[in-house]
Structures are given as structure tokens and as C-alpha cells.
């Protein structure tokens, strides 16, 4: 009798495998049937110090005077945690965090609900979440960096569009109690080495060689690196991108003028025409949340996203003019309001997941 009950639960939460349909938006409770899970590293380098290692003379651990002669350092890799559900769909989803973040971005939300890692696992996609090189659990770098410990939470409050500190935006999709805000700020993490875009892209390309054709799900800073990954790998089956903010690639002879905003400037990058054409071969969807004014507002936390949205529209048109398949969804235009820079962990993240699931179904991913 008990076995039959468990089989019933498994069926209830794994019967949405058909890529022509999406899971119900309330499917976040009950048994999770996982066929396989694990973790591994991809990419990286090995740095070797000159000289000969002496296991006696150099074998004492003393950080202030430890000799390096003849020793190696394995670093610059990405860390990947994966889960494969029972009765998995064909294409895994690779979830790639943004700037100042790590894999926690996709895990449990700051207010304690299930994040996209579990939501899409329940919908039968294999899920791979990564910490890019020199970040989070991939924190060993072959190059030194000084970690800045200056307080900056209020700056990120604005950039992440919770509001204009200390005030939250009216109707913002974020639980405003002290514990949630505390959890939110604690998921910010530094680079533990110089930021190297090519290094990050190379690690994800190696990951895709292991997973096979996969859906890239990117956020913010990794949005631009996701485009670059698709330029260099034929294993990107499609891209779901939340609020990209940099590194938009255009054909070398059609790079738009930089967009100035309060406190900065957003520039695109040029790539060879043959490389750019690769972006027209895969479906891509981009989502931006609320509180992004179309005109300069005098608020730094908003204006950089005004520039990013404008550049994303230019980029969408450039790809689609070449026969591509890029959709750009400004959530208030489809009746979804109050989202921050993190729509996938906002209070309405199930509604956002339904949008994504429906798009994936439409593209047969």
C-alpha cells in the first residue's frame, strides 16, 4: 500500500515531461524523483612555480612564509552541481548566475520558497547550476586580487531595483521583512580573482561538451557571456536570459553608438559577421522586470537598466533582421508588474516560470 502511494506521488509531480505543455504553477510541493545528482569542476588551469619541491623543507604549512618552489596551483575552474529527474526531458538547463552572485541565485529564494533550480527540476528538466571561475565554490584563482570589503548593500538595493533606498517600490514583488532582506544581501559574493570573461566562457563551453545540447539560462552579467558562449559553441540549444546588462555582440560594421546613462556608459562589442550569424540559429528569449523608465529618471539604480533595455532592443532587431528568433519581453507589457532584477526569485517566480516553460514548449526545448 505504501509503495503504491509513493508511486502515485511520483506520477503527480513528474507527468509534465511532454515538451508541448508546461507544469502547473503550484507544483512546488511533494516528492521529488531524482535519478542522478552530483558535482564536478570544468575548465581551469594549472600554475607551476619554478624550482623543485622539497617535501621536507617545503612541507610545513605556514601561510606567512610558505615556499612555493616546484609546487602547482589548480584554479580558474567552474563548479557545477547537477540533478537529473526521473523521466528527464532531452535538453538540460544550465543556470548561470550574474555579477556578485553565485549558484545560490537559482536555489531557495531569500524568503524561503523554491527557486528555479527545483521548479524546473519538478518540470522534468535536468538542471545544472554553476559557480563561474573565481566565484563561490569555484574560488581558487591563479591570479591575485584584493577583495574590497567596503559596505555597499544600499548601492545594490538600488541596482537590483528593490526601490530607492530606504523605500521599496510600491507593489514590488519582494517580501520586505528584515529576515528576507538579510538573506538577500548575504547571497552577494565577491570575485576571488580578476574577472575574466573569456575564462568564464571557456569553462561553460567545456561544461556544454559534457552535457550535450543544452538550454542556457543566464542572468544580468552572464547574459553577455551567454551570447559569447553561443558564438563559440554549437551545444547551445536555446537561451533564456534575465535582464542582460553588457557585452551585446553586433556585426563589426553595425555596432550601435554607446548609450550614456547617469554614472556610466553602455557599449556594445563587434564580432565577425560569420560569428554573429550563429546567433540567428537558436531561439532566444529575454525578460526585463518592472521599474525601468524609458527616459532618464535621475536615479542611478534605474538608469543603467534603461540603457540595457534600449541596447537589448537594438540587439534583438539586429539578430531578427538576419532571420533570427529573439523575443524580448518587458514584463509590464504582458501584465506582470513589480518584478525586480531577479524575476526568478521574486514573489511571483512561479508565474515567471510558467512564462519560461511555455516559451520552451513553443520552441520544443
PEZICOR-V520425 format. One record per backbone hydrogen bond with DSSP energy under -1.0 kcal/mol. NH is the residue of the N-H (numbers start at 1). CO is the residue of the C=O. E is the energy in kcal/mol with one decimal. If there is no record, write none. Layout:
nh->(NH NH)
co->(CO CO)
e->(E E)
This chain:
nh->(5 6 7 8 9 10 11 12 13 21 27 28 35 36 38 40 42 45 47 49 58 65 66 70 71 73 75 76 78 79 80 81 82 83 84 86 89 93 94 95 96 101 105 106 107 109 112 117 119 120 122 124 125 127 128 129 130 131 134 135 138 156 157 158 159 160 161 162 164 167 169 172 173 174 181 182 183 184 185 186 187 188 189 192 200 201 202 203 204 205 206 207 208 209 210 211 212 214 215 216 217 218 220 222 223 226 227 228 229 230 231 233 237 239 240 241 242 243 250 252 254 259 261 264 266 269 271 276 277 278 279 280 281 284 285 286 287 288 290 302 303 304 305 306 307 308 309 310 311 312 313 314 315 316 317 318 319 320 321 323 324 327 329 331 333 334 335 336 341 345 347 349 352 353 354 355 356 357 358 359 360 361 362 363 364 365)
co->(1 2 3 4 5 6 7 8 9 18 24 26 84 84 82 80 78 75 73 71 54 62 62 50 68 47 45 140 42 131 40 129 38 127 36 33 124 126 215 128 217 98 102 103 104 113 109 106 115 116 118 121 120 83 93 81 95 79 138 132 135 152 153 154 155 156 158 157 167 164 162 169 338 172 177 178 179 180 181 182 184 185 100 134 196 197 198 199 200 201 202 203 204 205 206 207 208 235 92 238 94 240 242 219 220 222 223 224 225 226 227 229 214 283 216 285 218 287 269 271 251 266 264 261 259 248 250 272 273 275 276 277 278 325 239 327 241 329 339 299 299 300 302 302 303 304 305 306 307 308 309 310 311 312 313 314 315 316 317 320 319 284 286 288 330 331 332 331 160 342 173 346 348 349 350 351 352 353 354 355 356 357 358 359 361 360)
e->(-1.8 -2.3 -2.4 -1.9 -2.0 -2.6 -2.3 -2.3 -1.7 -2.0 -1.8 -2.1 -2.3 -1.8 -1.9 -2.1 -2.0 -2.9 -2.6 -2.8 -3.0 -2.0 -1.6 -1.0 -2.6 -2.0 -2.1 -2.7 -3.0 -2.2 -2.7 -2.7 -2.8 -2.1 -3.5 -2.5 -3.2 -3.0 -3.2 -3.1 -3.0 -1.6 -2.3 -1.9 -1.1 -2.7 -2.4 -2.8 -2.4 -2.3 -2.8 -1.8 -2.4 -2.5 -2.9 -2.8 -1.9 -2.6 -2.0 -1.0 -2.4 -1.8 -2.0 -1.3 -2.2 -3.0 -1.3 -2.3 -1.1 -2.2 -2.4 -1.8 -3.2 -2.0 -2.0 -2.4 -2.5 -2.4 -2.3 -1.7 -1.1 -1.4 -2.5 -3.0 -2.1 -2.6 -2.4 -1.7 -1.9 -2.5 -1.9 -1.9 -2.5 -1.6 -1.0 -2.2 -2.5 -2.6 -3.1 -2.6 -3.1 -2.4 -3.0 -2.1 -1.5 -2.2 -1.8 -1.9 -2.1 -2.2 -1.5 -1.2 -3.0 -2.0 -3.1 -2.8 -2.6 -3.0 -2.9 -1.7 -2.5 -2.7 -2.5 -2.5 -2.9 -2.5 -2.5 -2.4 -1.9 -1.4 -1.7 -1.6 -1.4 -2.6 -2.4 -2.6 -2.5 -2.2 -1.2 -1.7 -2.4 -1.4 -1.1 -1.5 -2.2 -1.9 -2.6 -1.9 -2.4 -2.6 -2.0 -1.7 -2.5 -3.0 -2.1 -2.1 -2.4 -2.7 -2.4 -2.0 -1.9 -2.5 -3.5 -2.5 -2.3 -1.6 -1.5 -2.3 -2.4 -1.8 -1.7 -1.8 -1.8 -2.5 -2.1 -1.8 -2.3 -3.1 -2.6 -2.1 -2.8 -2.3 -2.4 -2.1 -1.3 -3.2)
